[in-house]
Amino acid sequence: MARYFFHMQTDVRQTDNEGIEIAEPSEARRQAIQTCGEMMKEAPEVFWGSRPWNVTVTDATGRILWEIFMDGVSTPEVSN
């Protein structure tokens, strides 16, 4: 098993210092996608109009394995 770290960036950076052990890289990628969904679910009103959000997955050495960027854009007519 390998340890993966899921760092999150919204308007604030959240560094994952503990990580989780996951057996397969494909499972870690699925976890990254689920983390994105949870971030958006927890604060949908903050997502629109903020800076792009992202989840960065690293290994135990800090090497970036995957990054997911999320950016919501509205036209001015429907921004509220």
N, C-alpha and C positions, 0 to 999 in steps of 0.2 A: 504494500500500500504506500501511496505517496501523500504528502501533506500539501494541500492547496490553500492559498490565501485569497480571499475575496474582498478587495478594496473597493469602496463605493465613493463616488463623487457626485454630490448634488450641489447645492450652494455651499455645502460643507464637506470636507474630505473626511472619510471614516476609514482609518487604517485597520486592517484585520491583523492583529498580532498573534492570534492563536491558531487560525487555520483549522481545517478539518481533514482527516484522513479519508481518502477515497480510493477505491480499488482500481478503477479504470479511468483513463483520461476522458472518455466519452461521457462518463457519469459526472465528472467535474464540469464539463461544458454544459450539460443539462442543468446542473446546479447554478451556473452563471446565468442562464436564461431565466430560471425560476426566481433568482435573486432580483433580476430586473423587473419581473412582474410584481413581486412583492413591494419593491420600491415605489412603483407607480400606483399600486393599489393602496398603499398606506398614505400617500400624499398627492392625489391626482390634481387638486387645485393648485398646488405649488409647481407642478411639472410645467404647465403652460406658461410661457413667458420667462422662464428662468433660463439659466445657462444650460447647455446640454449636460445630461447626466451620463455617467458611465460606470461600468463594473470592469475592474481590471483583475485578472486572475494571475497570480504568480506562484512559482514554486518556492521551496524552502530557501533557495539562494537569492530570491528576489527577482529572478528572471521572469519577464512578462511572457505568459503563455497565450493568453487571449484577452481581447478587450471588446466590450460591447458599448456602443455609443447610442444614446437615445435623445432625440431632439424633437420637441413638439412645436409646430409653427402654426399660427392662426392668422387669417387675414384681419386687418384692423376692424372690419365690420362685425366680426363675430368673436372678438378677442375676450369678451366678458361672458 
